[in-house]
């Protein structure tokens, strides 16, 4: 049994179709079918139910799939880390969601670069889900995102819980309110959520807050990105729930009000490959905590 057998089997299992799996793997279908037959002969068990439409795995096939995926993830991790270690120049590619750019991320990257000038740092804006794929592919080394989730090949450290605020146009009925707002006060407004794709995203995190309180927004409009949501708020086309660091945008036609609901927080996550314990990552995490300490931001320190 070779690594290609694992890759081929995972593709067939995920696509539930030999034709689509062959296209995904850029090979012809007959060789793929032969490889699957060879794999079953090597293992001495059936992995795919014969004649099933759509394709279904046997119990042994489900077991094999559950263990093949993490093995392939480890191989990708090993490849990416070996390539990075083998380079003469030190590099660190950082993925980030747009909202973190208005918070402490610029200070963190600046501090890191000052302390470690020999490391070439590059920044890449991408959603949390895009960061996970980029980590697995070796395109980035660390991600600053907001969505929690389970992935055996990725380690996530919660850096902090950031309060959420409501962005309102200046003439809104709640714009002049004293103190914080509650979700129940927002049900009759058009709620602008972002990003529209890929999902799940921060949009789902916002909508889940309403669901947790057994509330349903009156009207929800999905927009492509944070900047568009803020522009539409300024134009009086709706309201948006955003992390409090977004207030640093200083948009003259947007007013912000704190949300007082219990779940009105969004985590900031530090995501890395599970096996990656390189000094560049440890130093980046140390820079995060140093900035948080200086700015009095509540957090719990973890080690890689």
Beta strands, then each sheet from edge to edge (+ up, - down):
strand 1: 90-96
strand 2: 119-125
strand 3: 142-145
strand 4: 154-168
strand 5: 190-193
strand 6: 219-222
strand 7: 239-243
strand 8: 255-258
strand 9: 265-273
sheet 1: 2+ 1+ 3+ 9- 4+ 7- 5- 6-
sheet 2: 2+ 1+ 3+ 9- 4+ 8-
end
